[in-house]
């Protein structure tokens, strides 16, 4: 098997939402984040982003963990659980929220009143005293967030003119994805490798980390796996669940999509494939656009 990390200060993660079983697109993110951080000698863990119960499937977390285990993608964080649940971080998020209190306001704009507006118009900015039945919104400054994505290049966003004030805690009390991910990634992770569909929220997450004086991780955003008609594989688009009976085939297929030129070795075990992946992983081989997903592969 692969050698354990000798760079324990480097940490990567795979952070699925438990909305359904893993599909090939999620395996690409899990495998790429695993190989990338392991090759750097770092540690890896799984974080279940389970902060939106209405959207979740109660069976999904065990399905996801079982599927990752079958594919040899097992966390190895020192002195911390290998599987982390965001729902266990309520105190951490509340503490982070109080640290940015001076940037918060309470928004009761209806979805309808904001329909068609790309940027929040600032309607409730003066409501800085706590109010019930409101979303908590973060007031952004006329400031630039700059980051260098390892796969997608350099990005600069003006927070006020391009992104606007954004929700950190929803009206129903649930934490907003961007806020929770920023609080966790800023404290637990040095490298975030995830799908390109999350590239557009990266600046908001970095902005939260900067307010909290946390060091943002190094980001790399993978091109997303799509069906032949261009729609992304997801639960909503009925992406088929990974077949856990064929993990070696799935790993080879994932390496193929990721441009890593895996050999044809029908007899290789899961650990042999991971070993090959660790020795041969190269970020610069990942194509700008992936081949379309074909279920037979
Ligand atoms: Zn408002």
Boltz pocket constraint, residues with backbone or C-beta under 6 A from the ligand:
constraints:
  - pocket:
      binder: B
      contacts: [[A, 106], [A, 107], [A, 108], [A, 109], [A, 122], [A, 123], [A, 124], [A, 125]]
      max_distance: 6.0
